[in-house]
């Protein structure tokens, strides 16, 4: 399943309580691989539990994680 990134938004702009698909990130290759292991890789389905000024709490297939504002502004998602 491929998603068009025309309607994508930064994770920091997403609304809590909704489900999203990760469609893009602007991280280094090493950080991108770490994000994949955490459940934030391309195409992964996530739920934004809470969004804060300094980051977000995300539910992934591997559990809930907190990410800082640097990551939440570098990850693009599509609402599902």
Helices and strands as residue ranges (DSSP letters): E 9-10, G 11-13, E 19-25, H 29-38, E 45-52, E 55-60, E 63-68, H 69-72, E 75-79
